[in-house]
Amino acid sequence: MTNGSKNRLQNRAITTSARAKRVARRSSQGRETQNNNNQVVRIESDNDVELGNNGQLGNNTQNTTDFQDEELDGNNDKEQPGKKCTWKKRPRTFDWQLTAAAPGGPLSIELLRGYCGHVACDIWENNHERGCLVIQSRTQALDLFEFDATNAWCLLVKSTGLSHLRNCVFPHHNSPLISAFVERWHPEINSYHLPFGEMTITLHDVSLIMGLPIDGIAVNHPLLQKGQRESLFKAISNLLDIEEDQVISDHSRGGIKLPEIRESLLKDNNKFSVDAIAKGYLVSLLASTLFIDKTTDRVSTSLFPLVSDPVNVNTYSWASSTLAFLYRELGKASRAGCKQLAGPSTLLEAWIYEYFPMFRPRVNSNFSPGVHPRAMKWDAQTSTAKLLPTLQGHRWRLDNMKAKEVIWMPYGLDVVENVPLTLYHGCIRHCSIIEPYMPDRVLRQFGFVQTPPMTPILPSNEYKPSHSYSVEYPEAIMCFWNDPTSHCLSQKRIGDFVQNPWDCSSDYRQWFLQRTHPKVQNPDHAPNGYRTRHQLNAEALLHLIAHYLRPVYPETRSRLSLEQQYHYFDRAINVLRDFENAQIIEPQHAQGQCRRK
């Protein structure tokens, strides 16, 4: 550690009120309460506290599935030199629980139990704009490693089946679009609630978008015992040739810094083996593409055991692990007090482009279907200048969206046949994170008529106020993944194939509307121009028509009867009829503006 770094750390240690200053400056993110001595207490309400997958908090040791908000004792936020700050655990509240029908929905309290702590509730009832989330991204982290396919360590990385992830991350993220979808995410059932039903990110989505295997061992390792953590710290110390005390210190701060891993392994006087360099690159790759946390530039120590033997890396179910991690991060971001989103944001954004053509960017001209993961299909280069108005426009578009505007099966009609494990019903995991996966809630994404789903998998413990997030699912249910094919939805449960991609049973819509909050924006609080800010564009309309005509392309129409061909033509005609009177807007990509046509 350099002298400058030591001085900075010493200054932070001496000036213990520095954190209090930051909290005071963010007064809009805090709430003042009165303690028993009538002394003002500032409570930090931003829940952007990073929970390591090994059960460690970014700055403090915490429970594996809970992060604890803290409060600072002070006198009207005035700094008292020489007096050490005292941090207390925020007392638990239960005002996040839905106990009665809510304005704008849901009418039933059985499903969205944590709705009162949800960002959608805050927008509808309090007219409070959270704004766009800060999307955690590490697109430049992997540039620290010069990946030459002829190097021995690069060949070892390629054998793991993960080397392509380097090219599967977007250089920029569409924060307004992602934020608009996060406002509709409900962690009780791990799905988005739209006016016409539920949608979610499935296992086959992860597999096809990111090119990850579904079949394999659940990503898990025990790190809860003190002795096991000490063994891990020693192994990391030996791998990177750094002091064990430094590893422990870095662990307490959220993990090992990415530049330190690169500098340790790729020194000029390189004494490390090919195996060691491959391990260092793999943990950097995983931390920068799939398991991005909120530590900015650190690698959680929980990732190191996953690459301890590079030969066995390809035996893991990386798709299910990635999806479990994303589900958990979306759950955290759904709380009204959260300001950031971690996790594989490229997967989330690419999923939106696959199913919602009205939001799509240009297609990458170098993309080859069937060769490249579908994340490489999209040229996601543009950024949005006016973040809040754009977010509100996307929110309005989703509030008024119809089921016919969605491409329900973007990968073709035989996705279940090609990826049968996508119908697995049970829990998936990433290390200590366990999340339910329930495909019966989104049957239309598999080509089946949507019916009221089964009772959702319930957690053994949950706590979801606006400022915090904690959920635990029983460990025993993970035994389903030992034989996932035996726990896939049966043909009887999935029911009939759809005639139209958006088909649902006669009782589904009424069932859904009783249990959802279909619109996020309260019309009584809508800002000026809100309803006209984002409308259907001609490019999206063409995407829909092309999707419905795909089965009758010349190369595939011979497989269909004349009656079936007419059926697909009728679908495309219906799309035209639905939108022939709509106001079409033609996008101008270069300027990010639109002109009326």
N, C-alpha and C positions, 0 to 999 in steps of 0.2 A: 504494500500500500504506500502510495506517495505521501510526502509531507503535506501537500495541499489537501489530499483526501482526508488525512488525519485531522488537520485543522478544521475542515468543514464538519467532520463528525463531532469533534470536540465542541465546536460552537453550537451545534444542534443539541448536544447533551447538556451544556451549561444553560442555554436559553430555553428552558423547558416551556416557556410561555409562547414559543413560536407557533405551536400548533393552535393555541388559543387565539392568536391573532388571525390565523387563517379562517378559523371557525367564525370569528366575529365578522370578518369581511364578507363572509357568505351568509349574511343575516337573512336573506330571502330564502335560504335553504334550511333555516333553523327554526325552532319553536322555543319560546320561553315559558317555563313553568315555575311555580312557586314551591320551594321546599318547606319543610316543617318549621324552619326558622325564619320564614318570610324572606329568604335570600333568593335572588334571581339565579336560575340555573339555565345555561344555554345547552340545548340538546342538538346535536348534529343529526340532520335528517337525511343526509345523502347516504344511501346504503351501498356506495361503490367501494366496499371493502372486499378485498380479494381473498377468496378461500382457496387454499392450495388443495390439490387432490389427495394429498397425503394427510389431510386433516389439520394442516397448519394455516393460519391466517398470514396475509402478506406481511404484517408487522408484529403480530402477536400470536401466541399459540391458542387455538380455539378447538371446539368440538368439530368432528369431521363433517357434520351436515348443518352446522349453524354458524352464523357470524353474529357477534354481539355488538350492537350499537352502544356507544359510550356517551357519558355526559361529563361535562367539565364544571367543577365547582369554581365559581368566581363571583366577583362583585360588579354587576352591571357590565361584564365583559372587560373591566379595566385590568390591565396588567399590574401585578404586584411583584416588583423585582425581588429576587431572592427567595420567593415562595414557590415551592414545588406544586405543580398542578396535580390534582387528584382526579382520576378518571373512574367513573362508576359504570356498572352495567345498567343499561336502560331497563326500567321495569317493564315487564310484559303487560300488554293490553290485549283486549279481545274485541275492540271495535272494528277489526277487520273482518269479522265473521258476519255472513249474511243471515239475518234472523227473520226477515220479512220481505215481501215483494218490494223490489226497488223501482224507482221512477225510470221508465224507459226499458225495464226488464233487468234481470229475470223476474218472472212471477213466482217461480218455484225456487225454494232454497236448497234443494237436494243436490244440485250439481256444482254450481259455481260458489263454493263455500267461502272462498276468500275474496269475493267480488268487492267488498267494501274497502279493501286495501289496494285495489287494482287501479291502474292509470286511467282506464276507461270510466270508472266511477268518478274519479277526480275531475275529469274533463266534463262529464255530463252534469254532475250535481254542483260542482264548485266553479265551473268555467275556468279551470286552471290549466294553462298551457305549459306542459313540461318542456316542449320544444323538441328538437332533434337530439337523438342519442349520440354520444361520442362512440364511434365504432372503433374498437381496438384492432389494430392492424400492424403486421410486422413484415411488410412486403420487401423491405430492404435488408432484413436480418440475414437472409440466406446468401446475399451478395458477399458476405464476409468470407464464405467458402468458395473458392474457384473450383467449380465442378467440371473436371476433365474426365470424360468417359473412359479414357485409356489408363487412368491411374488405378492402382490395385484397390485402394479403398473405395473408389467410385464403383468399381465392378462389384464389390461386396455390398454396397448400398443398393445397387440395381437388383441384386438377387433377392432383396427383401420385398420387392414389389411396391415400394413407396417412393422411389426416386422421382416419379412423374409429378408428385405433389408440388415440387418446386415451380412448375409451370402452370399450376392450377389455381393460383391466387390472383385476385383482381388487384391491380395497382391502386385503384381508388374504389371507395364504396359509396353507394347512393344512400346517404344517411336519411334523407326525408322519406324515401320509399321503405327502407327497412324499419324505420321508426313507426310508420303508419301500420305496418303489419304487426309489429310488436304490441301495439295498442289493442290488438285483437287476439293475442295469445292468452289462453287460459290453462295454467299448469295443472289444474285438477284433472284434465283429460288430455293434456298435451296436444292441443289442436287450436287452429284459428277459427273464430266464429265470424262468419260472414252472413249477410242477410238471408241466404238460401241454404245454409247448412255449414257443416264443419269441413275443414281441410287440414292436412298436416303434412309434414315431411316424413316420408316412409323409408324403409330400408332400401327399397329398390331405387329411390331417389338418390340416396347417398352413394350407392354402388355405381350408378350410371353417371352421376354428376362429377363425383370425385375419383372414380375408378378404384374403389376400395372393396375388398372381399367381405361378404356377409358371413359365410360359413367359417367357423373357426372357434378357438377358445375365447371365452369372455375375458376382456382385459381387466385383470384383477391381480393384486398382490397385497399381502399383509404388511402394513406399516404402522400399526397402532401401538405396538409394544416398544418400550424404550430401548431394549436390547437390539431389536431389529433396526431401529433408526440409527443406532450407533454403528451397526455393521454397514448400513447403507452409506453413512457419512465417510467411513473409512474406505469403502470401495470407490466413492467419487474422488476422494483425496488421492488414491493411487492412480485412478484413471487420468486425472488432469494434472497430476504432480503439483498439487498445492497443499498447503497446511490444512490439517483436519479442523483446526479452530476456525479457519477462514470459511470452510464449508459450512460449519455450524452457524457462523455469523451470517453468511449469505442465505442459508436456509431460513433463518428468522426474518429476513427481509423479503422473502418470497421466492428465492431460488438463486441459481448461479447465473451471473450475467452472460449474455450471449457473446459479447466481444471477448470475455475472459476465456470462454471455451475455445474459441477460434485461436486466440493468441497462445494458449497453453499447448494446443495440439499441432499447430502449424508454424512453430518457430523455425528460424533458419537452421539452428543446430538440432534438427528434428531427431529425437530419440524414441519417438512413439511408434508402436506397431501399427500395421494396417488395420488391425482389429480395433484398436483404441481410437484411431481417427474416424473410422466408420461409426463407432458408437457416439462420439461427440457430434458428428454431423447429423445422425439420426435423431438424437434428442433435440437438436436445434431445429431440425425439419418438423418434427411433431409439434414443438412449442410455437412454431411460426406459421403453421398451416391449419392444424386440426384442433389443438388444445391451447388456444390463445387465451391467456388470462389478463388481468389488469395490472400486472407489474411492469408493463412497458417493454422491458428488455431483459427479462429473466426467464430461466428455465426451471420449472418446478422440479424439485428433487424426486418427486414421485414418478417422473418419466424415465429416470435412469434404469430402474430394474427391468423395464419393458424392453430395453435394448441390450441387456447384459450378455445375451448370446445372439448376435445378428443372424445366425443361421436359422433361429426359431422365430424371428420376427414375423415371417409370413404365415405363421400358424395361428395368429390372433384374428379375431373378428373385428377388424378396424372399423367397418361400417357401423356396427351396433355400438361400439365404443364412442365413435364420433357423434352419433345421434343422441346417445345418452348425455354426453357433455353439452351438446347444443340445447337439448330440452331443458337441462338445469339452468343454463345461462339465460334462456328465454324466460324461464320462470322468475328468475331474479329481476330481469329487466321489465317484467310486467308490473312490478310494484311502482306506485306513483312517485316514490322518492328516489328512484334509481335514475342515474344520469348517463350510464355507460352500458355498452353491450360487449361482452367478451364472447369467445367461441369462434367456430369456423364461419365467419360472416360471408365468405365467398360462396359456401354451400347454400346459405340462406338466400342470398341475393340471386344466385343462379336458379334456385328453385322457383323464385317469383317469376323470373323471365320465362321459365318453361311453361308455367300454367296460366300466366296472365299476359297475353300478347300486347295489351295496351301499354305495358310498361317496358317493353323490350328495347334494348339498344340495337345497334347494328350487329350483324353477324360477322364474326372474324373470318376473313377470306382464306386463312390458312387452316381452318378447321376441317377435319376429315371424319365424317360420321363412321362409327364403328372402330376407329383407330385411336382417336383422342377421347379422353373424358369430356363430358359435355360442358364442364365448367370452362373449357377452352373455346367454346362456341361463341361466346359473347365478347364483344369489343367494349368492355366497360371502362372507357377512358374519361368520359365527361364528368364534370362536377357541377353541382348546383349552387348558384350564388345566393338566391333568396331562399334560405332554408325553411323558415317558418311558413311563409305563404305556400311553398311547394308541398310541405307536409300537410297543410290543411287541404290543399287540392287533392292529394292522394287520399286523404281521409274521406272527403266528399265522394270521390270516385268509388271507394270501397263501400261506403254507406249505401250507395244507390246501384251497386252492381247486380247484374242478373246472372243466373247460373249458366245461361247460354253464352256468356262472354268468356267463360273459362275453357281452356283446353284441358279436358279431364284426363286424357291419356296421351301425353306428349311423346311417349316413347313407342307408341304402337299398341295394337290390340292384344298382343300376346305376352304382356309383361309378366303375368302370373306364371305362364308356362316357362318363360325364360328365367325368372327369378322366383322360384316357388317359396323360398324362405321369407319373402316379403309379407306373407300372410301369417307369420308367427304371431301368436297372441300371448303376451306375458311381460316380463321385465327384461330390460337390457341394462348394461352397466359400463361405467368407466371408473376403475379403481373403487373408491368408496362411494361413488355416485350410483344410485339405482333409480331408474325411471321406468314407468309403465309404457308399453307400446301396444296400442289397441287399434288394429286396422279395421275392425268392424264399424268404427265410427266414420270411416271415409271410404266406403265400398265403391263409390263412383270413380275413385282414382284407380281402381282395379278392373273396372268395366262391369260392375254389378249394380243392381238397383239398390239405392240407399233405403234402409229400414231403420226403425228405432234400435239403437245399439244395446248391447248387454250392459249390466251394471258395471261401472268402471272399477278398476283396481284401486283400492283405497290405501292411503298411507297409514303407517302405525303411529306417526306423530307428524304434526304440521304446525307451522306458525308463520303467517303471511300478512303482517301489517304493511303499511305503506313504506316503512323505513327499513324493513328487514325481511329475510326469507329463510325458512328452515323447513325441511321436509325429509322424512325417513320412510323407506319402504322395507318390509320384512326381508331379511336375508334369505329365508327359506324359499321364497318364490323364485329365486335365481336358479333353482334346480331345473326349471323348465328348459333353460338354455343348454343343459347337458344333452338333451335330445330334442332340438327345436322342431324337427319335422313332425314329431308326435303332438306338438302343441300349436299347429297351424289351424286356421279356421276351416271347418268342414264344408263340404259342398252344400249341406243342408243349411248351414248358418249363413253362407254368403249369398245363397238364393239365386235369383235369375239374372241373366245377362241383360244389359240395358238395350233398349231400342234407340233411345236418344242418350247421349253421354250424361245428361243432367238428370236422368230419371230418378225419382224417389217414390216410395210407396205413398198411398193416399193418407196414411196417418202420420207420416214422418214430419211434415211441415208443422202441424199443430203441436206435436210432441216437442219439436225443436224450439218453437217460438215461446213455449212456456218456460224454457230453461235457459234462454240466452238473452244477451243484450245486443240486439242486432245492429244498432247504429251507435257510433261513438260520439259524434257531434250532436249536442242538443240544439235543435233548430231555434229555440228561443235565445240562444247565446251565439248563434252563428255570426262570424265577422262579415263585414260588407264584401259583396262579390264572391262570397264563399261558394255558392251553388253553381257558379259558371266558371270557376277557375280551372277545371280540368275536365275535358270532355273526350269522347271517343275520337281517335284519329284514324285516318284512312289506312295507315300501315297496319294497325291492329285489326281492322276489318278484313283486310286481305289475308292476314295470318289465320283468322278464324275460317274464312272460306276455303283457303288452301288445306287447312287441317281436315275439314269435313269432306273434301273431294279427294283426299289422299288415297282411299281404298279403290277409287275408280280411275286412277292413273293408268295409262296404257300397259305398263309392265305388270300390273296386279289385277286388272279388271277381269281377266279370263277366269279367275277363281270364283267369281260371283255370278249368280243368276241375274237375269234381266231385272227381276223384281227387286233384288238387293241393290243393284246399281241405281235404279230409280229412287230407292230409299235414301241413298247418300246424296243424290242430286237434290232431293227435297230438303235435306238438312241445310245445304248451302243456300237454297232459295229462301228458306225460312229466316236465315241470318240476314239476308238482304232485305227481306220484308220488314223485319224488326227494326232495322236501322235506316230504312230508306228516307224516313222523315226526320232522322236525327241530324243535328248540326255537326258536320264533319270538320275537323281541324287538321291541317297538314303541318307536320313538324318541320322546323328548320334546325337541323342538328348543329350546324356550325355556330349559331348564335344562342341556342337554347331557348328560342322564342317560337311562337306559333302564329300563323296567319290564317284568317278565316277564308274558307273556300265556298 
